[in-house]
């Protein structure tokens, strides 16, 4: 999203740092999310919303596509959206 946006790698690192500081980082189980099947995504999103992300996701790492003033798509957005939908 960019350094200016609250959803940034720095935010994730700050959370990780706090888990380590609290000595509970070892209690966290991390898993890879499976890719959601398209019918599962379409239970909550319109075909148009899915197409908007799919069709505008940049193919080049580092490129972005602005959906609005607060949301940018990057090269991994479509895959991330499918991973988060399960």
C-alpha positions in Angstrom: 0.0 0.0 0.0 3.0 2.3 0.5 4.8 3.6 3.5 2.1 6.2 4.1 -0.6 3.6 4.6 -1.4 1.9 8.0 -1.4 -1.5 6.3 2.3 -1.7 5.6 5.2 -4.2 6.2 6.3 -1.9 9.1 3.0 -2.5 10.9 3.4 -6.3 10.6 7.0 -6.0 11.9 5.8 -3.9 14.9 3.2 -6.6 15.8 5.9 -9.3 15.5 8.2 -7.2 17.7 5.6 -6.9 20.4 4.9 -10.6 20.3 8.7 -11.2 20.8 8.8 -8.6 23.6 5.9 -10.2 25.4 7.6 -13.6 24.9 4.6 -15.1 23.3 5.9 -15.4 19.8 6.6 -19.1 20.3 2.9 -19.7 21.1 1.8 -18.5 17.7 1.2 -21.1 15.0 1.6 -19.8 11.5 0.0 -21.5 8.6 -0.2 -20.9 4.9 -3.8 -20.3 3.8 -5.1 -22.4 1.0 -6.3 -20.7 -2.2 -10.1 -20.3 -2.1 -12.2 -21.7 -4.8 -13.9 -19.0 -6.9 -17.5 -20.1 -5.8 -16.4 -19.5 -2.2 -15.3 -16.0 -3.0 -18.5 -15.3 -5.0 -20.6 -16.1 -1.9 -19.4 -12.8 -0.5 -18.3 -10.7 -3.4 -19.9 -9.9 -6.8 -18.4 -11.2 -10.0 -17.7 -7.5 -10.9 -15.7 -7.0 -7.7 -13.7 -10.1 -8.3 -13.1 -9.1 -12.0 -12.0 -5.6 -10.9 -9.2 -7.1 -8.8 -8.3 -9.9 -11.2 -8.2 -7.7 -14.3 -6.3 -4.8 -12.7 -3.7 -6.7 -10.7 -0.3 -5.6 -12.1 1.8 -8.3 -13.7 5.1 -6.6 -12.8 6.4 -6.7 -9.2 6.6 -3.1 -7.9 3.9 -1.8 -10.1 0.6 -0.7 -8.5 -3.0 0.0 -9.7 -5.1 2.4 -7.7 -8.6 1.2 -7.0 -9.4 4.3 -5.0 -7.6 6.9 -2.9 -6.8 4.4 -0.2 -6.4 1.1 -2.0 -3.7 0.0 -4.4 -3.4 -3.3 -6.1 0.1 -4.9 -6.4 1.3 -7.9 -8.3 0.3 -10.3 -5.5 -3.1 -8.9 -4.6 -5.2 -11.3 -6.5 -3.4 -14.3 -5.0 -3.6 -12.7 -1.5 -7.4 -12.1 -2.0 -7.9 -15.8 -2.8 -5.7 -16.9 0.2 -7.7 -14.7 2.6 -11.1 -15.8 1.4 -11.3 -19.3 2.9 
